[in-house]
Amino acid sequence: MNLLYRMRIQMAVLSLAIIFCACKTSPTNQLHPVILIPGNGGNQLEARLTAKYKPTSLLCNRWYPVKKDPDGWFRIWFDPTVLFGPFTKCFSERMMIYYDPDEDDYHNAPGVETRVPYFGSTQSLLYLDPNLKHITTYMEPLVRSLEEVGYVSGKNLFGAPYDFRYGLAAQGHPSHVASKFISDLKNLIESACVSNGGSPVILLSHSLGGLFALQMLDRAALSWRQKYIKHFIALSAPWGGTVEEMRTFASGNTLGVPLVNPLLVREQQRSSASNLWLMPSPKVFDTTKPIVIAKNVSYTSSNIAHFLQDIGFPEGVHPYKMRILPMVESLPAPHVPVTCIVGSGVETPEMLFYGDRGFDKRPDIVYGDGDGTVNMVSLLALESAWDGRRNQSVKLIKIPGVSHTSVLKDDTALDKLIGEISHINSEISTSLVHWF
């Protein structure tokens, strides 16, 4: 009799749960809000120059890539005029950031102020240059795909752009700009949840944005994560850095852009704290396998500091050792469901040979598996790190032939992503399952 009574009670509760879910998934309130977190260079950045700005040339004193607004702000990233040599130098000196060992933190070049426009909106993520939409498209195809299944920008779809030059640092070390972004991101998550009837948020990151999201979750209280985060989807995340970053620091990297001399942007790229964060992690990459070979010396993921010294960037050694290495010693489990969507089968730099030609020259490259930018061992690092861990689910979706950035626009990749989001939106709340 007691068994029959309990079964009736369970059936009644199940009926109420179904009714409740039907209400929660009505056409007006069925979607968990989505927050997009872009990758390195994946959103617009604005700057203005003050009286403290001391240009290295008359051209840099007068050159502005686009018309300034009344307060002197102009878009510094991205504008196509930076592709031409003299302007590239001006762009590079304005985009430089500097490490202050006394403050143990980074700051802009003197006389250069920067800001990130449209925080909370998807506007600065769609195109890097709104005047050249066709050739600077970034997240527009992704946003359009989300809108086709009912998402509305500003209502249940939001963007979290940031100053991608500044990276986070290990606990106990200041990172003012990046920490402010983490705080703003948490506020945006809470606001999106509240404005959508208390529905927890789906975080959707690309590339470097995944590293920021994981650190944000790790630094938040577990109760906060459980309340505000429904799911974390990471596209092309370089969990353990990339071999390609070694080439960026050694020789400069034009990222495939024609006309640009990589040596003109190398100093600025070296100055980026987030680029330092993307060096191959000894936690993920085999510490016995050379990834850079030069004259009479080879470098693995265990001697990055030695590599930085040898390429002529000794000022990067201290922040790398003190701020980066302790932060990448582990890949913390956030205790929220995670899905990683990655490209595979695309030739990706795995070993760089400089020989005796010096680091100013382009290396010979041995390629391996990955998405063309991030090595497969780095893309799969969470699966390896969390294998067998309780209370942490991680799902991996591999898409053959899809590159690091084409994951944002490839039809197959977008179909997989939208399918995953639709599945998440259709799930019965785990709080209801706990009734049984």
N, C-alpha and C positions, 0 to 999 in steps of 0.2 A: 504493500500500500504506500509506504514511504517513497519507494522507487518511482511508482506511478505519479505520485504527487510532485516529486522533484522534476520529472520529465515534463509535466504540464507547466510547471513554473518556468522551466528553461524554454519551452516552446513559446510561452507568452512573452518572455523577455526577447527571444529571437524575433518575434513578430514586431515588437516595439522597435527593435534595432533596425529592422528592414524599413519600417515606416520612417524612422529618424533619418536613415541614410538616404531614402528617397527625397526627403525634404532637403537634406544637405547637398544633394546632387541635382537639384532642380536647375533649369537652364540659367537662372540668374545667380546661382551661388554654387556651381559644381566644380569650379576650378581653383586649385590651390594657387595663390599668387606666385609668380616667378620673378626672381631678381637675377639679372645678367651681370656677370663680373668679367670684364674683358681681359685680354692678355697684354703682354708687353707691347706698348705702342698702339694699343687697340682703341684709343679714344682721343679726342681732340684735347689740346693743351694750349692755354693762352698765356701771354707774357706782356710785361710792359717794362720800360727802361726808366730808371731814375737818374738823378744827377750823379750818383756814385758810379754809374756805368762808364768804364774806361775802355773803349773799343781799341782793337789793335790796328785798325786802319780807318781812313776817312770813309771808305765804302760802308764799313760796318756801323759807323756813326749815323749814316743817313738811310741805310737800307731797312725797309720794312716789307715783309712778304705780302701782306695784305693791308688794306686801309685800316688805320687805327680808329677806335671809337673815341668819343669825346674825352674819356678818361685815360686814353693812351694804350688801352689793351688791344693786342692783335693776336691772331692765331699763329703760334710758333710751330705747332705740329697738327696737321701736316700742310705744307704748301710746296707746290712743285718747283718753285724757284730755287729751293735748297739743293736741287740736283746739279746746279751749275757751280763749278769750282770756287770762284770768289765768294759766292753766297753761301756755299757749303761751309767755308771757314767761319763766316759770321754766325751761321746757325749753330755750329759746333761750340763756339765760345759762349754763346748764350744758353745753350742746353747743358753745359757742364755743371756738375755739382761737386762739392769739395768736402773731404772728410777733415774734421777738426779734432785732432787727438786730445786736446784739452777738454772739449765738450763731449767727446766720444759720440759724435753725431755728424750728419751731413747738412750742408746748406747750399743755396744757390750761389752762382757767381755774383760778385759784388755789383750792385746796381741793377740786378735782374730780379723782378718779381714774377711769380707764376701763379696761375689758378686753374682749376679744373671746371669747365663750364657744364651746366645742365646735370648736376648730380641729382639722381633720383629718376631722371628721364632716360629714354633710350636714344635721344636725339644725337648725342655726340658719339654713339657707338655705331650708327648706321653707316656713315661715310667719314673717312678721315679728312676729306676736303669736300664740303657740300657743293662746291662749284665744279667738281670733277667726279661726279658720282660713279660713272662707269668704271674708272680705273682705280678709285679709292674705296670701293665697297668693302665693308667689313662685316657687320652683323645684320645688314639689311635683309638678306635672304632668310636668315634665322628668325628675325622678328616677323617677317611676312608670313612664314610658316606657322608661327605661334598665333598670329592674328587670324589665320584661316580656321583654326580650331576653337576660336572664341576669345582669345586673349585681347585685351585692350590696353594700349600704352597709357600709363597714368592711373589706371584703375586696378588691374591685377597683373600688370607687366611693368617692371621698373628696371632702370639701369644704375649701375654703381661704378662710374668712371673714377679714375684716380691718377695721381702723378706717378707714372710707372717707373720713373727714374729712382725713386726711393724705395728701398726694401725694408722689411722688418729685421730685427736683430734678436739675438738670444735674450732670454729673460735676464734682467739686471742691466741691460744696455739700452740707452735711449734711442728711439727712432721716431722723432716727433711727427714728421709728416705722415709716415706710414701708419703710426699708431692712431693718428687723427682719422685716417681713412677707416681703420677698423672700427673705431667708435661711431663714425658716421654710418657705416654699413650696418652695425647692430641697431642703430636707431631707425634706419630705413626698414630693416626686417621687422621690427616691432610695429612700426607704423603701417606697413603693408598687411601685417596680420590683423591688426585692429580694424583697419578700413575694409577688410574682407570678412568680417563677422567672426574673427578669432581663428580663421583658417591658417594653419602653419604654412611656412614658405618653402618653395622649392628653390634652392640655390643652383644656378646654372652658370658654370665658369668655363672660360677658355684659357688654355695654356697657363701662364703665370698666375692668372686669376685663381686657379685651383690651389696654388700654394698659399695665397692670401686667405682663401676661404678655409682651408684646413687649419691654418694657424689661428684664425679668428674663432673657429669652433673649439679648438683645444684650449684657448685662453678664456672661454666663456664657461660659466657654471653649467654643470650637467642639467640642472633643473631648467635653466634658460634654454638650452638646446632642445630638450624634450618638449618644451612648450611652444617654441617658435619655428623649429625646423622640421619639415616633413621629410625632405630628401635632399641629397646633395648629388648633382650630376656634374661630372668633370669631363670636359672635352680636351683631348690632347695635352693632358697635364704632365709637365716634366718633373715628376716627383723627386727624382734624384739628379736633376740637372741634365746637361747634354755635352757631348764631345764638341759639338759645333761652337759652344761658348769658348772653348780653348782657342779656336781659330779667331773668334772675335777679339779676344784680348791680345793675341799674338800679332795679328796682321790687320785687324779691322774687318768689318763685314758690311757689305752693301746690301745684304739680304736680297740679292738678285736684281737690284735696281741698276740699270745701265748708266753710264756716263760718270758715276761717282767714283772718285779715287778712295779706296777704303782707308788709306792712311790719313785722309783728311777728317775722318769721323772716328778714328781709333781712340784718340785721347778722350773724346766725349763718351764713347762706349765704355772705356775702362773706368771712367769716373762713376758710372751708374752703379748704385748700391744693389739694385735688383739684378743686374748682370752678374755681379759677384755671387749672389745667392744661387745663380743658375749654373755655377761651375759643377763638374761631375762630383757627386757625393761619394766619399769612401764607404758610406753605409750601403750604397746601391751598386756602384761599379766595382769590379774585381780589382783589388788593390795590388795584385801581382801582374796585371796586364798593362803594358805600355799603351797610352793613348796619344802621346806626342813623342816623336823621336827627332832629335836634333843632333848636331855634331857632338859625338862623344858622350851624349847624355840622353836619357829617356825619362819620361814623366808618367806617373800613374795618378789615380785619384787620391793616393795617400801623400803625395808631395806637391800639391797645388801651390803651396807657399813658396817652395823652391822655384817653381815655374814662373810665378809672378815676379820674383826677384830677377830671374835670368832674362825675362823679356823686357826688362827696363821699367818695371812698374813696382818698385819697392814700397811705395806708399799704400799699396793694396794689401800688403802682407799682414799688418797688424789688424785691420778690420776683418780680414778674412779669418784669421786665427781666433779672434776674440768674439766677433759678432756672428759669423756665419757657421763655423765648424760646430759649436755647441748646439746650434739650432737644427742642424741636419743630422745629428747623431741618431735620431729616431724619427719614425713617421707615426705620430700619435693617432690613435683610433678615436674618432669623434663621438662614437656611440650613437650615430644616426645612420640610416641606410645610405649607402654610397653606390653610385653607378659610374663606371669609367667607360667612356666611348673613345676609341683610339683607331687611328689608321695603321695599316701594316703593309709590309711588302713594298715599301718605297725606299729606294737607296738613301741611306743616312750615314753621314760621316762617323766612322768608328775608330779610325787611327789616322793621325796627321804626320807626314814625313817632311821635315824641313831640311834634313841633311846639313850641309855646310853653307847653305844659301842665306841663312839669317832669317829672322822673324819678320822682316819687312816684305818678304816675298810670299807669294802664294804657295802653300804646301801641296805635295802630292797626297791624295786621299784614298784610303781603303774604306770601302763602304760596307755597311751591314744592314740589318733589318731595323725598321722604324717607320716614322711618318715623314721622313725627309729632313726633319729638324731634330726631333727627340728620338733617342735610341730606345729600342724595344724594352731593354732591361729597366729603363727609367719609366716608361709608360706603364709597365706591369708591376711597379715596385710596391704598390699598396697590396696587391694580391699576394705577393711574396711575404710582405711584412706582417700581414694580418691573417695568414693561413692558420686555421684552427683556433683563432681567437674567439672567445665567447662574447656575445652581445655586440658583435660588429659584423654586419653583412656587407659584402662588396660584390658587385656584379660587373662583369667585364663584357663589353661588346666590341669585337674587332671588326673592322671594315676594310677588306683588302683593297689596296690601290688608292686609298684616300690619304691625302697629305695633311700636314699640320694645320694649314689654314683652309683647305678645301672642305674640311669637315663642317665648316660653317655654311657651305652652299651646295655641296654635292647632294643630289636628289636622294641617293640611297642613305647617306648619313642623316639627312634631315628626316627621312621617313622613319629610321630607327629611333632618332631622338624624340620625334613627336609620338611615336608608338610608346616609348618609355614613359613620357609625361602623361599620356592618356591612361596608361596602366596605373600610374601612381594616383591619378585623380579618381580612378574607379575603385581603389582599394577601400574595403570597410575599415573604419577606424580601429586601430589596435586596442583602443580603450574599450570598445564594445566586445571585441573578441575575449578580453580578459574576464568578461562576465561568466564564461562557460568553462 
